[in-house]
Each structure stands twice: as C-alpha cells, then as structure tokens.
Amino acid sequence: MAHDDTDRGSTTDVNVEEMELDELREEIRSIDHEIVELIAQRTYVAESIAAVKRDRGIPTTDESQEAAVMERAGENAERFGVDSNLVKAVFRLLIELNKVEQRESR
C-alpha cells in the first residue's frame, strides 16, 4: 500500500507543478501584452515628437538624445538586475523602428 501512496503523491506533485507552470505561462502572456502595449505607446509619443520637430524645422535625428536614451536604458537595466547589453539592444531596435517610421511619414 505504501507503493500506491507514493504513486498518488508523485501524480499530485506533477499536477501542482503543471498548475504552477500554467500560471507562470499566463504571467508571461500578460507581461508580453503589457510590453507590446508600452511599445505602442512609445511609438505614438515618438511620432508626436517627430511631428513637432517637422513643424519647427528641427532635424528628426538627435544623437545626443539617442545617447541619453541608451544611457537611461543601461541604468534601468542595472537597477532591475537585467543584462544592460540586452536592454540596450532592444532600445536600439526601438529607436531604429521610430526612425524608419519617421522617414516613411515624410
């Protein structure tokens, strides 16, 4: 009978582990949704900045501002214990995407 108890115990453990895995995956889905929402918000604000720059005759590319964004990204990565090179790569991509959209809207 001890053998049966062990089998039931391991099955229960697997079910609990599966529930936790499903919950963790749901958390990832939720975070992914939030990331995409934040990218959309950032893109909208970047487009608004580009429009203001166009109206004022200011060049859309501002290397000092881009450098400041990258520095902030690195600082935030360190603050949250995330690889700063990875975070900076993501921000470089976001900046490049904004530049492409700005060029297409001209």
Buried (B, 14 or more C-beta within 10 A) or exposed (E): EEEEEEEEEEEEEEEEEEEEEEEEEEEEEEEEEEEEEEBEEBBEEBBEBBEEBBEEEEEBEEEEEBEEBBEEBBEEBEEEEEEBEEBBEBBBEBBEBBBEEBEEEE
